[in-house]
């Protein structure tokens, strides 16, 4: 049942990416509003919001990220995220299509469903690549299982941090709650 609910949520996200595409002016206004909302948050609140999102992702285990490939939405499962030096990161390989899509258009949306199947979070923002060796090493140290696939200096490992983030916490029984960082 949980997998079915997650699949439905992912399909809704994908459909939203292709229907009623806003004009460039609307997109710029939305991004500007997200940036202003994130910039107006005091550092302690920003940190608390980021930690809440990170804890949610960890509890969910697997989360799904939507990217854009031309005019086609693409959705994939991810399973790792880390807060390093005050930034929330995800990780992938530079040879993968998902990385190429993120590099071309950093806008994304994540959908994470809690094990209960009745609560989920949608996280949107912009992904920024960070080639800092120390960040890659720390990411691998926290995720030992990735060391068999990636090396910090292999020119393939990509760590990307989230900016202009808006997280929407949703459930079937409570009103939506939104945080920014």
Buried (B, 14 or more C-beta within 10 A) or exposed (E): EEEEBBEEBBEEBBEEBEEEEEEEEEEEEBBEEBBEBBEEBEEEEBBBBBEBBBEBBBEBEEBBBBBBEEEEBBBBEBBBBBBBEEBBBBBBEBEEEBBEBBEEEBBBBBBBBBEEBBBBBBBBBBBBBBEEEEBBBBBBEEBEEBEEEBBBEEEBBBBBBBBBBBBBBBBEEEEEEEBBB
